[in-house]
Amino acid sequence: MQLVEVNNKSTIKSFHQLPFKLYKNNKVWIAHLRQDIESVFDKNKNKQLRHGEAIRWILL
């Protein structure tokens, strides 16, 4: 396994697919909306990021 920064199309896709893999057998799990997650990491939509930054990581 390797810890990878989420910073390109491929890793962003993996980042969003992870919960689907983790919870595929959970009948009560409700999938997130991709745009909701992306807005958390968008400086224009998340006012908290104007004072700092957020870096996403994924274990592949």
C-alpha positions in Angstrom: 0.0 0.0 0.0 1.1 3.5 -0.8 -0.1 6.8 0.6 -0.8 9.1 -2.3 -1.8 12.8 -2.5 -5.1 13.3 -4.4 -4.0 15.8 -7.0 -4.9 14.6 -10.5 -7.9 13.0 -12.3 -6.8 9.5 -11.6 -6.4 9.9 -7.8 -9.6 12.0 -7.6 -11.5 9.2 -9.2 -10.0 6.7 -6.8 -10.8 9.0 -3.9 -14.5 9.1 -4.9 -14.7 5.3 -5.6 -13.3 4.3 -2.2 -16.6 4.6 -0.2 -18.4 2.6 -2.9 -15.9 -0.2 -2.5 -16.0 0.0 1.3 -19.7 0.0 1.7 -20.8 -2.1 -1.3 -22.4 -4.7 0.9 -24.1 -2.2 3.3 -27.7 -1.9 2.3 -28.3 1.2 4.3 -25.4 3.2 3.0 -26.3 6.3 0.9 -23.7 7.4 -1.7 -22.3 10.9 -1.5 -22.7 13.4 -4.3 -19.4 14.0 -5.9 -20.0 17.7 -6.3 -20.7 18.0 -2.5 -17.3 16.4 -1.7 -15.5 18.5 -4.3 -17.0 21.7 -2.9 -15.4 21.0 0.5 -11.9 21.2 -1.2 -12.8 24.2 -3.4 -11.4 27.6 -2.1 -14.2 29.4 -3.9 -16.9 27.4 -2.2 -15.4 26.7 1.2 -14.7 29.9 3.0 -12.4 28.1 5.5 -9.9 27.3 2.8 -9.3 31.0 2.2 -7.2 31.0 5.4 -5.3 27.8 4.7 -5.4 24.8 2.5 -6.6 21.2 2.6 -4.7 18.3 1.1 -6.4 15.0 0.4 -4.7 11.7 0.7 -5.7 8.1 -0.2 -4.1 4.8 0.6 -3.8 2.7 -2.5 
